[in-house]
């Protein structure tokens, strides 16, 4: 009986030790909690970065107050401006041309019910940002829309305006990976420690 108790305790201790070294996953969400891995985290972010720097994302995250358009990311025609709320100024409002869904036809105005640039007080610039600058910006609630890491993942993975990038209408190039793969890379970046690439990485 004594040997059985000792054996049981040894097995229990061994199990606890093994569990402490295995990957953990939260029970309330699908975002894994992995061991910190700066190399793996940065590698995942670089995949995310390629998507965010594509025209479908960057055109609505310009460095200035004019939206960009086209696969070459040229300045929007008609002197369109951001405005305080990100939806244009005076009579030149985004909703004048951008409806709740894409207008049919080659290069016709794209659409979504939330069509806008980020507001003036939370500009979320992608254009011109290095990988490090963009990673740090995305992680900073003062610059990312007051989002936690979990909320950032949810925004990237599920927000319908973000999702428009993969359904942009005729004549527009899609981001370099599909949305499911993109969301997986965002989760991996965060789960492995949310590391920002080094300053020398371009």
ZAZA-51654 format. One record per residue (C-alpha): residue in three letters; z, x, y; chain. Coordinates in nm, 4 decimals. Each point is the difference from the previous one (the first is absolute). Layout:
<rs>
 residuo        Z        X        Y cadena
     ALA        Z        X        Y      A
...
</rs>
This chain:
<rs>
 residuo        Z        X        Y cadena
     UNK   0.0000   0.0000   0.0000      A
     UNK   0.0929   0.2848   0.2351      A
     UNK  -0.3302   0.1773  -0.0742      A
     UNK  -0.1904  -0.3202   0.0684      A
     UNK   0.1672  -0.0401   0.3401      A
     UNK  -0.0742   0.3642   0.0926      A
     UNK  -0.3604  -0.0336  -0.1191      A
     UNK  -0.0422  -0.3193   0.2023      A
     UNK   0.1344   0.1714   0.3120      A
     UNK  -0.2341   0.2993  -0.0468      A
     UNK  -0.2992  -0.2332  -0.0346      A
     UNK   0.1081  -0.1946   0.3103      A
     UNK   0.0388   0.3173   0.2085      A
     UNK  -0.3387   0.1280  -0.1189      A
     UNK  -0.1624  -0.3311   0.0955      A
     UNK   0.1528   0.0095   0.3497      A
     UNK  -0.1217   0.3577   0.0511      A
     UNK  -0.3511  -0.0906  -0.1166      A
     UNK  -0.0146  -0.3058   0.2278      A
     UNK   0.1063   0.2094   0.3002      A
     UNK  -0.3052   0.2215  -0.0484      A
     UNK  -0.2554  -0.2744  -0.0483      A
     UNK  -0.2035  -0.1775   0.2695      A
     UNK   0.1753  -0.3007   0.1497      A
     UNK  -0.1633  -0.3229   0.1109      A
     UNK   0.1620  -0.2638   0.2174      A
     UNK   0.0464  -0.3357  -0.1660      A
     UNK  -0.0803  -0.1994   0.3126      A
     UNK  -0.3346   0.1528   0.0933      A
     UNK  -0.2990   0.1768  -0.1515      A
     UNK   0.0471   0.3137   0.2103      A
     UNK   0.1106   0.2861  -0.2293      A
     UNK   0.2834   0.2350   0.0911      A
     UNK  -0.1140   0.3418  -0.1215      A
     UNK   0.1495   0.3454   0.0178      A
     UNK  -0.0846   0.1664   0.3317      A
     UNK  -0.3204   0.1971  -0.0242      A
     UNK  -0.1370   0.1367   0.3257      A
     UNK  -0.3304   0.1129  -0.1533      A
     UNK  -0.0654  -0.3321  -0.1737      A
     UNK   0.1100  -0.1985   0.3055      A
     UNK  -0.2300   0.1900   0.2350      A
     UNK  -0.2887  -0.0265  -0.2462      A
     UNK   0.0440  -0.3788  -0.0091      A
     UNK   0.0172  -0.0186   0.3786      A
     UNK  -0.3247   0.1938   0.0367      A
     UNK  -0.1702  -0.2768  -0.2008      A
     UNK   0.1611  -0.2568   0.2307      A
     UNK  -0.1113   0.2030   0.3022      A
     UNK  -0.3668  -0.0111  -0.1057      A
     UNK   0.0146  -0.3808  -0.0031      A
     UNK   0.1829  -0.0286   0.3327      A
     UNK  -0.2517   0.2322   0.1649      A
     UNK  -0.2950  -0.2047  -0.1257      A
     UNK  -0.1809  -0.2132   0.2573      A
     UNK   0.1370  -0.3231  -0.1469      A
     UNK   0.3542   0.1048   0.0910      A
     UNK  -0.0427   0.2394   0.2897      A
     UNK  -0.2208  -0.2329   0.2072      A
     UNK   0.3021  -0.2224   0.0629      A
     UNK   0.2362   0.2953   0.0479      A
     UNK  -0.1726   0.1952   0.2798      A
     UNK   0.1561   0.2641   0.2214      A
     UNK  -0.1042  -0.1901   0.3122      A
     UNK   0.0181  -0.3647   0.1012      A
     UNK  -0.3566  -0.0841  -0.1046      A
     UNK  -0.0586  -0.1039  -0.3617      A
     UNK  -0.2637   0.1900  -0.1955      A
     UNK  -0.2809  -0.1480  -0.2080      A
     UNK  -0.2591   0.0931  -0.2584      A
     UNK   0.0109   0.2600  -0.2739      A
     UNK  -0.0360   0.2664   0.2714      A
     UNK   0.3049  -0.1348   0.1884      A
     UNK  -0.1668  -0.0321   0.3392      A
     UNK   0.1710  -0.1723   0.2944      A
     UNK  -0.0143  -0.3795  -0.0237      A
     UNK  -0.2689  -0.1555   0.2186      A
     UNK   0.0715  -0.2587   0.2734      A
     UNK   0.2808   0.2067   0.1571      A
     UNK   0.2618  -0.1415  -0.2385      A
     UNK   0.3588   0.1152   0.0698      A
     UNK   0.3212  -0.0116  -0.2013      A
     UNK   0.2161  -0.2081   0.2318      A
     UNK   0.3772  -0.0313  -0.0224      A
     UNK  -0.0045  -0.2032  -0.3217      A
     UNK  -0.2940   0.1893  -0.1547      A
     UNK  -0.2255  -0.3064   0.0207      A
     UNK  -0.2035   0.0877   0.3075      A
     UNK   0.0279  -0.0646   0.3731      A
     UNK  -0.0968  -0.2861   0.2304      A
     UNK  -0.3041  -0.1865  -0.1334      A
     UNK  -0.0978   0.2808  -0.2402      A
     UNK   0.2270  -0.0969  -0.2875      A
     UNK  -0.0560   0.1182  -0.3580      A
     UNK  -0.0071  -0.3589  -0.1235      A
     UNK  -0.3029  -0.0772   0.2178      A
     UNK  -0.2198   0.1727  -0.2590      A
     UNK   0.2298   0.0789  -0.2932      A
     UNK   0.0715  -0.3231  -0.1830      A
     UNK   0.2359  -0.0723  -0.2915      A
     UNK  -0.2491   0.1478  -0.2463      A
     UNK  -0.3077   0.2214   0.0016      A
     UNK  -0.3061  -0.1496   0.1667      A
     UNK  -0.2859   0.0055  -0.2559      A
     UNK  -0.2809   0.2482   0.0634      A
     UNK  -0.0632   0.3721   0.0203      A
     UNK   0.2445   0.1659   0.2436      A
     UNK   0.1123  -0.3429   0.1243      A
     UNK   0.3486  -0.0221   0.1581      A
     UNK   0.2691   0.0561  -0.2614      A
     UNK   0.2925  -0.2373  -0.0090      A
     UNK   0.3578  -0.0707  -0.1020      A
     UNK   0.2596  -0.2443   0.1417      A
     UNK   0.2050   0.2974   0.1280      A
     UNK  -0.2918   0.2019   0.1423      A
     UNK   0.1344   0.2396   0.2668      A
     UNK   0.0884   0.3568   0.0820      A
     UNK   0.3660   0.0965  -0.0280      A
     UNK   0.1824  -0.1061   0.3201      A
     UNK   0.0383   0.2371   0.2955      A
     UNK   0.3677   0.0687  -0.0733      A
     UNK  -0.0686   0.0975  -0.3651      A
     UNK  -0.3496   0.1511   0.0026      A
     UNK   0.0074   0.1569  -0.3501      A
     UNK  -0.2767   0.2507   0.0720      A
     UNK  -0.1950   0.1432  -0.2958      A
     UNK  -0.2902   0.1565   0.1912      A
     UNK   0.0455   0.3731   0.0579      A
     UNK   0.3223   0.0218  -0.2019      A
     UNK   0.0412   0.2887  -0.2439      A
     UNK   0.1375  -0.0849  -0.3456      A
     UNK   0.3465   0.1135   0.1060      A
     UNK  -0.0054  -0.1937   0.3261      A
     UNK  -0.1163  -0.3183  -0.1687      A
     UNK   0.2531   0.0237  -0.2840      A
     UNK   0.2886   0.0502   0.2441      A
     UNK  -0.1247  -0.2869   0.2162      A
     UNK  -0.0224  -0.2364  -0.2977      A
     UNK   0.3568   0.0830  -0.1010      A
     UNK   0.1441  -0.0501   0.3502      A
     UNK   0.1153  -0.3612   0.0580      A
     UNK  -0.0414   0.0558   0.3756      A
     UNK  -0.3722   0.0554  -0.0605      A
     UNK  -0.0815  -0.2014  -0.3142      A
     UNK   0.0944  -0.3535   0.1036      A
     UNK   0.3735   0.0412  -0.0791      A
     UNK  -0.0708   0.0188  -0.3718      A
     UNK   0.2188   0.1515  -0.2701      A
     UNK  -0.1718   0.1989  -0.2739      A
     UNK   0.0019  -0.3065  -0.2259      A
     UNK  -0.1505  -0.2126   0.2777      A
     UNK  -0.2615   0.2684   0.0652      A
     UNK  -0.1052  -0.0128  -0.3655      A
     UNK  -0.0152  -0.3802   0.0124      A
     UNK  -0.2079   0.0095   0.3192      A
     UNK  -0.2502   0.2441  -0.1482      A
     UNK  -0.0169  -0.1769  -0.3350      A
     UNK   0.0085  -0.3683   0.0989      A
     UNK  -0.0720  -0.0674   0.3678      A
     UNK  -0.3178  -0.2075   0.0261      A
     UNK  -0.1273   0.1723   0.3159      A
     UNK   0.0362   0.3398  -0.1705      A
     UNK  -0.1782  -0.1521  -0.2983      A
     UNK  -0.2974  -0.0922   0.2187      A
     UNK  -0.1041   0.3692  -0.0198      A
     UNK  -0.1161  -0.0658  -0.3562      A
     UNK  -0.1853  -0.3211   0.0976      A
     UNK  -0.1565   0.1001   0.3334      A
     UNK  -0.3244  -0.1963  -0.0121      A
     UNK  -0.3604   0.1042  -0.0448      A
     UNK  -0.1128   0.3445   0.1127      A
     UNK   0.3390   0.1718   0.0114      A
     UNK   0.1114   0.2894  -0.2203      A
     UNK   0.3173  -0.0547  -0.2034      A
     UNK   0.2962   0.2417   0.0016      A
     UNK  -0.0259   0.2884  -0.2502      A
     UNK   0.2186  -0.1695  -0.2646      A
     UNK   0.0744  -0.3599  -0.0937      A
     UNK   0.3101  -0.1707   0.1329      A
     UNK   0.1922   0.0021  -0.3274      A
     UNK  -0.0444   0.3769  -0.0314      A
     UNK   0.0868   0.0430   0.3687      A
     UNK   0.3236  -0.1986  -0.0353      A
     UNK   0.0907   0.2046  -0.3089      A
     UNK  -0.0397   0.3225   0.2000      A
     UNK   0.2167  -0.1395   0.2831      A
     UNK   0.2729  -0.0856  -0.2535      A
     UNK  -0.0279   0.3439  -0.1612      A
     UNK   0.0230   0.1748   0.3374      A
     UNK   0.3204  -0.1892   0.0863      A
     UNK   0.1494   0.0139  -0.3511      A
     UNK  -0.0359   0.3772  -0.0247      A
     UNK   0.1864   0.0555   0.3246      A
     UNK  -0.2348  -0.1108   0.2828      A
     UNK  -0.0763   0.3593   0.0934      A
     UNK  -0.2260   0.0749   0.2953      A
     UNK  -0.2731   0.2604  -0.0553      A
     UNK   0.0468   0.3376   0.1634      A
     UNK  -0.1358   0.0591   0.3472      A
     UNK  -0.2809   0.2222  -0.1341      A
     UNK  -0.1406  -0.2696  -0.2296      A
     UNK  -0.3046  -0.1657   0.1547      A
</rs>
